[in-house]
């Protein structure tokens, strides 16, 4: 199960895993596309721009790699607990169990990068609900079948914002306090899950993808007339595939933060 699979890292991981023989449950806010960017602050001038990609397109790309790949597309709203639970239950109804959860999706909307002194508490709660609570809700539905099969992998896409002090204020190269709090909270899931359930066959990781260029980042740079920075998702794709395959070295890293570029370099 891959959340946020309509574009970016989620889409790239889905296509790669399809080629490795995985059946897939893909989630995003909508199945057919047509999503628009809500902005990351209440005054974001990019709010309203169209976002490319859809689950339908990702599923088609997965089947192009392996025509036998079974793909279930599920609309899921990270900030709606019942929507999240329903997505997990749909996966279990379709496949009986989920062997791996790649928690990639994050809430994108006002509050993420609003400055400290101008952040409404209701938006803070919404960001934390989407980024830190939603993965727990998914796990609450999926973990019992993982424990029953004595096998399961949880991979959460983390960020430097979870552990680092920004070098500049939000809007000038840094990030907002809501984003930092949400990513920081979610960053701790893997370690605790490992401590409690590694002995039951469960592995858990926080994967740091590095500075990966998103469609929004590209549009923001182009609008500002500056060079697009960042990298593609290739290192992250390689790292996640390696973790799921479960070599002795990958198993030994359960519970830890895994830096994607370090794994990609290790594998050559």
Residue, then its C-alpha position, 0 to 999 in steps of 0.5 A: x500500500x502506497x499513499x500519495x501515489x498519484x505523482x512524485x515519489x509515490x508514483x515512482x515507487x509504485x511503478x518500481x514495485x510493480x516491476x518487482x512483482x508486487x500487487x498494489x493499493x494506491x491512494x491519493x485525494x482523488x482517483x481520476x486526477x484534477x486536483x489543485x494545489x491548496x497552498x502551504x500557507x494562507x497567503x500562498x500565491x500558488x494556491x489553485x494551480x493544477x496538479x498533474x498526475x492521477x492514480x489512474x495514470x499511475x496504475x496504467x504505468x504499473x500495468x505497462x511494466x507488469x500486465x499481471x500486476x493487480x492494482x486497487x486505486x482508493x481515494x483517501x483524505x489524510x485529514x478525515x479519519x474515516x476516509x483513512x480507515x476506509x482505505x485500509x479496509x478496502x485494501x484488506x477486503x481486496x487482498x486479505x492482508x497488506x505486506x508493506x505500507x509505504x507512508x508517503x503522502x502528506x497534508x498539503x494545505x494552509x498551515x504547513x508553512x504559515x509563520x509561528x505568530x500567524x498560525x491558527x491552532x485549528x490549522x496546526x491540528x489539521x497538519x498534524x492529523x494528516x502527517x502524523x495521525x493518519x499513518x497511525x490510523x492506517x497501521x491500526x487497521x493493517x497491523x493485526x494482519x501483519x502480526x497474524x502473518x508474522x511479517x510486515x514492513x512499515x516505511x515512512x517518508x521522513x524529512x530533515x524538518x523532523x530533526x533539524x533547525x531551519x537555516x532561515x524562516x519559513x518562506x525564505x528557505x525554512x519551514x513552518x512550525x506545523x510542518x516541523x511538528x508533524x514530521x517530527x511526530x511521525x518520525x518517531x513511529x518507526x522506532x517505537x513500532x520496531x521496539x514493540x513488534x520487531x520480535x513479531x516479524x514487523x520491520x519499520x523504517x523512517x526513510x529520508x529522501x533528501x531534497x526531491x523536486x516536486x511539481x509544486x517546487x518546480x512551478x514555484x521556482x519558475x514563477x519566481x524566475x529562479x533555478x529549480x533545485x533538488x533531485x529526482x526520486x531514484x535514490x528513494x525508489x532504490x532504498x525502499x525496494x532494498x528495505x522491502x526485499x529484506x536482506x540481513x543488512x536491511x533487517x538490521x536497520x529496522x527502527x532507524x532513519x535510513x538516508x536514501x542517497x546512502x543506500x543508493x551509494x552503497x548499492x552502487 
